[in-house]
Amino acid sequence: MAKGAHGSRQAAWEFFGTELKRRRENAGLTQVDLGARVFVSGGYIGQFEQAIRKPQLDVAQRIDDVLQTDGFFDRLWRKLIQDQPYEEYFAHVAELERLATKICEFEPALVPGLLQTPEYARALYVASNPFAAEEYIEEQIRARMDRALILKDATRPVYWAILHETALRVPVGGAATMAAQLDRLAAMVREHKVLVQVLPFVAGAHPRMGKMMKLMDFEDAPPTVYTEGVHSGNLLDEPAVVKRVQGSYDLLRAAALSPEASLALIRTAAEDHRRCARPT
C-alpha cells in the first residue's frame, strides 16, 4: 500500500471524525452523552472524532440512529473499510497496529504476518485461495509486506512474539522457502527489531497453545486483544477480558524457551529445512 494511499485514507477518517463532532454538537450532545447512548465511553467518542481510533460498524450504525443521520456514518464506514486491502474483520486491526506502542503476539502454527517473507506469505495465500487470480494474490502479499513496515520505522512498536515450535517445523512453501523465512526471522532478532520466544514441543500441553492472540498497547488509549478464527476475528477491549488474556500470554511466555535458546532453535530449524532443500 503506497504511503499516499494511506494518507488519503487517514484524511477520510479525519473527515469522519469532523462530521461526527459537528453533528454531535448540532444535536446538543457531549461526548459522554453520545457515548452513553451508543454503549462506548465518552473518551472513545473523542478518539473517533480525532481519527485516533476507528469505530466498529455496529457503533457507527448506533451513531446514525442516535444522531438521525440517515445511515451517513454506516455508508462512510463501509466505503473506508472496502478501500482496505484486508478482510473486513481485520481492517481495524491493521490500523491499530500502526498506532500501537507495544504488540505481543502468540501464533500456534504459523510465522506471524508482521514477520513473514513475501515467499512465505505467497505460499499461505495460494494454499488458502487456490483459484484466486494472480493479481489478487499479489495485492494481498503487498498489503502484508506494507503492514510489516511498522517494524522498520524509527518509532516502531515494541514487538514480542511467541511461536509454537510447530511454526518452525511445518515447511510452508517448501523447504527452501521455509529456510529463508527462518533466516529472516533470526536476522530480525539479531538486529534487535523484535523479540521472539519459542514454545517447544517438550513443553507439552498448554491451555492456550491452540489459540492465536495479539495484544496491543497504546499511548493514549486502552489496550486491546485480537483473536482469530476461520474467516473471522474478534477485537476486544473490555478491561477484564484484556487482563485475562494478558495472564494467558504471561503463562505462555513462562513456558517458552529463553530468547537466546529460542534463537538457537530457530537457526537449527532453518538448517534442517536447508538440508531438506538440497538435491540428493
Phi, psi and omega in degrees: 000123181293151179297325178299320178296319178295318180298320179295318180293322178296320177299323179293321177293326176295323175297318176306312182294319179297317179294322179298314180297315182299313184287328175296313181295323177297330179277358179074027182250142170278171176299321179294319179300310182294318179303316180298326183280338180248010172068038168226171180282160175298327177298322178296318178302318177299321179290326175297316183293332178267002182061027173283318176234155178252134180288155170289160183301318182295329176290317177301321180292321178292326176298317176303316182296315183291316183272357178054056184257016172055041175079013183301309185287330173299310182294319181294318178301312182298321180296316182293320180290322179296333178285352179280146176276016183246162171299150184305320184289344182254345187303317181293325179297317179299322177294317182293328178303322181293333184266347187290143172267340179210135177233124175243128188226143171236130177235123183278342187219343185230159169290131182302150184305322182292346183248002186280148170277161178301323182291320177295314179299319179300316181300321179293315182293320179294320180295323183270347179226065188296341181253008182287149176291153181300324180299320179295315180300315181296321179297318180294320179295316179300318180298319180292320178292325177294322176302320185292346180298339180297336180277355178256346181291154177296331180261027185300151177288156167295128183235121183233117181242140170243125180244138170288149181303335176307321182296338179272336190261328180290121186280072178298122180080002182102168187296318182295316178298320182291320178298317179294322178297315181289328174299317179295319178299315179297321180296319179296324177293314181297328179279003179060031176272334180217161172241126185233133171238152180244132172271107188281161177306321185292349178290342178076203184285149176217138185299342182243010188291342180261006186244116174294140176211145178226120177253134181232132175253151183226158182290317187235028181209157180295155178291158179229163175232137174238130173233157188227142174239204180282111180054037179202159178209157179232122176253118189236139176225012175297121186308319181294322179291315179301318180297319180294318179294321177300322176297320177296320180295320179298322178294321176297318180297322180292328181277343184282163174293159175296161177305320181292314179293327178295317179298320178297320179292322177299316179296318179298316179297321178299317179294322177299316178294322181295321178296321179293333182279342182286140178295144180271000000 
